[in-house]
Amino acid sequence: MSIGYNNILLKLEFNGISYDREKRIFIGQEINLKIDFFNQPIIYPHQFLNEAKLSAITLSIYLRTAFETEVQKFCNKKRLNIPYKDKFKEISINEFWKAIKEQKPKKNNGELYIDDLLAFDVELYRAIILNPLSHNEIANIPKREIQEAIDLIKKLQQIFLEK
């Protein structure tokens, strides 16, 4: 059996199974995994899959760190009210994000720092990419959605610079 996706071909080889009545064991119950990447066989397919998983985790940690850094910098820049904790690390990123979503600038006619649509997008991408992947919960996330999360963080950076 073979399945493919974006220049990756996964092949599962199963030679059949038999039962040895004398020894009372099954013989040939192994399934072999073979992977071709850009039509080149991968010698150690399990290592290849582990590297892909680590790349996804690394990307998600980078995205999450970029998001958290931008949100914290903006709260500091605008001196937004954040609940006090003895140790800065104990302050949840949710507290910073909540302050940006809910607090209004004093000189901006009562408008929020970000609109509802952008807040919705951030919540969506936090739920499907920024949180699960950085907690080692690998999901099948399309490349397009990862790119949209990157674009969203860039958009936040731009908005935070302008305000």
Buried (B, 14 or more C-beta within 10 A) or exposed (E): EEEEEEEBBBBEEEEEEEEEEEEEEEEEEEEEEBBBBEEEEBEEBEEBBEEBEEEBBEBBBEBBEBBBEBBBEBBEEBEBEBEEEEEEEEBEBEBBBBBBBEBEEEEEEEEBBBEEEBBEBBEBBBEBBBBBBBEEEBEEBEEEEBEBBBEBBEBBBEBBEEE
